[in-house]
Amino acid sequence: MRVGTFLALYNSDSLRKCIVMHELSIAQNIVEIIQQRIPEPGWKQVTAVRVKIGAVAGIVPDSLKFSFQAITAESALCNARLITEQIPFRVHCRTCNTTTENEDGFSMCGECESTDIQVLSGTELHVVEIELEETEQVL
């Protein structure tokens, strides 16, 4: 997609709220990861990209999907879908030796409320799989 086309979409009143520039740059990074891992002739065969997003990573999955679609719309990756999975924010407490989850990203134990914790998950963003369309080979 050309920059002018994207800016026209972004300036549209109905879409302005849907796009967060942060997610746009992340979507561009995901496209770059695909391009690094899959040789150019295979880009048209990419059907899905699976990413894991931490609950408190500061990424809005719907905005990321929209941004990914906008970037790939007029490219060889136009048939690729972005599939997101949310990873919960989990901490391990060094005081009471328990592991708890919370949706708000509070850096304290959910059991004893200690702040002597280790963050286990919930802040990450990982591209975990690039799915390709199967093609038949003629021998």
C-alpha positions as CSV (number, residue, x, y, z in Angstrom):
1,M,0.0,0.0,0.0
2,R,1.3,3.4,-0.9
3,V,1.8,5.9,1.9
4,G,-0.7,8.4,0.3
5,T,-3.4,5.7,0.2
6,F,-2.8,4.8,3.8
7,L,-2.9,8.4,4.9
8,A,-6.2,8.9,3.2
9,L,-7.6,5.9,5.1
10,Y,-6.1,7.2,8.3
11,N,-7.6,10.6,7.9
12,S,-11.1,9.2,7.3
13,D,-13.2,10.1,10.4
14,S,-14.6,6.5,10.8
15,L,-11.2,4.9,10.7
16,R,-9.1,7.4,12.7
17,K,-10.0,5.9,16.0
18,C,-9.2,2.4,14.8
19,I,-5.5,3.0,14.0
20,V,-2.9,3.6,16.6
21,M,0.5,4.5,15.1
22,H,2.3,2.3,17.5
23,E,0.5,-0.8,16.1
24,L,1.2,0.4,12.6
25,S,5.0,0.3,13.2
26,I,4.6,-3.1,14.9
27,A,2.7,-4.4,11.9
28,Q,5.5,-3.2,9.6
29,N,8.0,-5.0,11.8
30,I,5.9,-8.2,11.4
31,V,5.9,-7.8,7.6
32,E,9.7,-7.4,7.8
33,I,10.0,-10.6,9.8
34,I,8.0,-12.5,7.2
35,Q,10.2,-11.1,4.5
36,Q,13.3,-12.2,6.3
37,R,12.1,-15.7,7.0
38,I,10.3,-16.5,3.7
39,P,12.0,-16.0,0.3
40,E,10.2,-13.5,-1.9
41,P,8.6,-16.1,-4.3
42,G,6.8,-17.6,-1.3
43,W,5.2,-14.4,0.0
44,K,2.0,-15.1,-2.0
45,Q,1.8,-18.4,-0.2
46,V,1.6,-16.9,3.3
47,T,-1.9,-17.5,4.5
48,A,-1.6,-16.6,8.2
49,V,0.8,-15.2,10.7
50,R,0.3,-16.1,14.4
51,V,1.5,-13.8,17.1
52,K,1.4,-14.0,20.9
53,I,0.8,-10.7,22.6
54,G,1.2,-10.1,26.3
55,A,-1.8,-8.7,28.1
56,V,0.1,-5.6,29.3
57,A,2.4,-5.3,26.2
58,G,0.6,-2.0,25.3
59,I,-0.7,-3.4,22.0
60,V,-4.3,-3.3,20.9
61,P,-4.9,-6.6,18.9
62,D,-7.7,-5.2,16.7
63,S,-5.6,-2.1,15.8
64,L,-2.7,-4.4,15.0
65,K,-4.8,-6.6,12.8
66,F,-6.2,-3.5,11.0
67,S,-2.7,-2.0,10.5
68,F,-1.4,-5.4,9.2
69,Q,-4.3,-5.5,6.7
70,A,-3.7,-1.9,5.6
71,I,0.1,-2.5,5.0
72,T,-0.4,-5.8,3.2
73,A,-3.5,-4.9,1.1
74,E,-1.7,-4.2,-2.1
75,S,1.3,-6.5,-1.7
76,A,2.2,-10.1,-2.2
77,L,1.1,-10.7,1.4
78,C,-2.5,-9.5,0.7
79,N,-4.0,-13.0,1.5
80,A,-2.2,-13.3,4.9
81,R,-4.3,-13.1,8.0
82,L,-2.9,-12.0,11.4
83,I,-4.0,-14.3,14.2
84,T,-3.4,-13.0,17.7
85,E,-3.3,-14.9,21.0
86,Q,-3.2,-13.0,24.3
87,I,-0.7,-14.2,27.0
88,P,-1.8,-13.4,30.5
89,F,0.2,-11.2,32.9
90,R,1.7,-13.7,35.4
91,V,4.0,-13.1,38.3
92,H,5.8,-15.3,40.7
93,C,6.1,-14.2,44.3
94,R,9.4,-14.7,46.1
95,T,7.7,-14.1,49.4
96,C,5.0,-16.7,49.4
97,N,6.3,-18.8,46.4
98,T,3.0,-18.6,44.4
99,T,2.3,-17.7,40.8
100,T,-0.7,-15.5,40.1
101,E,-2.3,-13.8,37.1
102,N,-3.9,-10.4,36.8
103,E,-5.3,-8.5,33.8
104,D,-4.2,-5.1,34.9
105,G,-0.4,-5.6,35.1
106,F,-0.1,-5.0,38.8
107,S,3.4,-5.9,39.9
108,M,2.4,-7.5,43.1
109,C,1.4,-10.9,44.4
110,G,-2.3,-11.6,44.1
111,E,-2.1,-13.7,47.3
112,C,0.0,-11.9,49.8
113,E,0.3,-8.5,48.0
114,S,4.1,-8.5,48.2
115,T,6.0,-6.5,45.6
116,D,9.0,-9.0,45.7
117,I,7.9,-10.6,42.4
118,Q,9.3,-11.9,39.2
119,V,7.3,-11.2,36.0
120,L,6.9,-14.5,34.1
121,S,4.7,-13.4,31.2
122,G,2.4,-10.8,29.8
123,T,4.8,-8.2,28.4
124,E,5.9,-10.0,25.2
125,L,5.2,-9.9,21.5
126,H,6.3,-13.0,19.6
127,V,5.8,-14.0,16.0
128,V,5.3,-17.7,16.6
129,E,4.2,-19.1,13.2
130,I,4.1,-18.2,9.6
131,E,1.6,-20.4,7.8
132,L,2.1,-21.2,4.1
133,E,-0.4,-22.5,1.6
134,E,0.4,-26.0,0.5
135,T,1.2,-26.4,-3.1
136,E,1.2,-29.5,-5.2
137,Q,4.5,-30.4,-6.8
138,V,4.5,-32.0,-10.2
139,L,7.2,-34.6,-10.6
